[in-house]
Amino acid sequence: MSSGTKKENSSKEKDAGVPSLRLPSNERLEEIILGIMDRKGEVRSLKLMTGLINKELDDAGCEKHTTAPRVKRIILDRKLANIKVNMRRWDGQGLASKCPVCDHGLKNEKNVTIYGWMITLKQVCPECGYWTDRKKTSVSRYTFSSLTDE
């Protein structure tokens, strides 16, 4: 019995000095994003936006930070800001399976040639409006602007 109480006491002592492993809630991140957009008006990259959010979380005493994909997903899903996506082209051709902006599936827009062949002209995302032709592309930069700047 004495070994059981010793384990309980040591686990309580260990938990007392460990920071909380809770991630900031989506609602908390939404408040921070809206505050940043009100102050800045425009943020020129996803990395910068994530850094500003994590700095505010640090200032608020939060132990955990957030990631760029989570920030992008929250902004897109809740329509917290306008997003402009700059793309860059790669050599060669290839069709993507997922949208690089919102991770939804892309729909192929096809055409029939005069010889009767079916070809894909471009791919369109039904969720966010992203589109690409048959050239390989990737996101080079996201620019976030305030909804009031429209």
N, C-alpha and C positions, 0 to 999 in steps of 0.2 A: 504494500500500500504506500509505503513511503516513496517508492520510485515513481508511482503515478502522480503524486502531488508535486514531486520535483519537476517532472516533465511539464505539468500545468504551469508552474511558477516560471520556468525558463521560457515557455512560449509566450506568456504574458509580458515578460521583460523584453523579449525580442520584438514583439508587436508594438511596444510603446515607442520605440525609436524609429520605426519604419514609416516612411511617408505613405499616404494614401495612394493606392494604385488606380484610382478612378480617373477616367478620362473626362475632359470637360464635356458637358452635355451639348447637344445640337442647338438647343435654345440659347445657351450661354455664348456659343460661337456665333450664332445669328446676331445677337446683340452687339458683339464685338465687331463683326463685319459691317453692320449698319453704321456703327459709330465711326469706323475707319472711313467708310464711303462718305459720310457726312463731312468729316474733317478734310479729307484729301481730295475728294471729287474724282480722282483717277489714280489707279495703281497700275504700273506698267509691266508687271510680271507676276506669275503665280508664286514664284519663290519669294518675291518681296512681300506679297500679300500674306503668305504663310509666316514670314518673319515678323511682320507687324502684329499679327494675331498672337504669335507665341510670346512676343515682348509684352503685350498687354496681359497675357496669362501669367507671365513672370511677375509683372507689377502687382497683379491681384493676389499673388502668393500661391498660385496653382502649381502643383508639382509636375504635372504631366502636360505635354505639348500635344499639338495636333499635326497632321501630315498634309501635304499638298493635295493628294487625291481626295481626302476628306473635305478640305476647304472647297475645292472645285465642285464636288458633288453637292455640298450644301448650297453653294451659290446658285448652281444650275437648278436644283430641285425646288428651291424656295424663291427663285427669281429675285435675288437680293441686289443684283447689279446687271448692267449690260456687259456682255462679254464679246470682245473682238478677238478673233483667232488669226494669228499670222502663221502661214504654213511655209514649208520649204520643200522643194522637189528633189527627188533622188533619180539617179540614172536607172533606166530600165522600166519595165512595166510590171504591174501586179495589182491585184484587187484585194482590198482590205475586207476583213470580216466584221470588224466592230468600228464604231465611230470613235475617233481619237479624242473627241471633246467630251461626250457623255456616256460612252461605253454601250450604247444601244446598237442593235443590228442595222446594217446599211441595206437599203433597197436598191436593186440594180435597175437602171433605166436602159432599156434595150431598143434596138432598131433593126430592121431587116434590110440587108443590102440588096442591090439590084440582082444579085445572083441567088438570093433567097437565104443567105446566111444570117443567123441571128448574132449580133454583136452587142456588147455592153458599151454604151456611150459614157455613162457616168454613174456614180453611186451617190445616193442621197440619204441623209438621216431624217426619218420622220419626226424625231423628237426635237432636235435643236436646229435643223436646217442646214447643217454642214453638208457640203458636197465636194466630190473630187472626180476628176476624170481618170483615165486609165494609167496615168503616171503615178509612181509611188510618191506619197507625200507624208510628212510628219509635222507635228505641231512645233513651231519654233518659239512662239511667245503668246501668252494670253494677256490681254489688256482689259482691266475692269474699270468701268465708269459708272458713276452714280445714276440711278434711274431718273433723278430730277434734271439731269443734263440733256435730256432728249430734246 
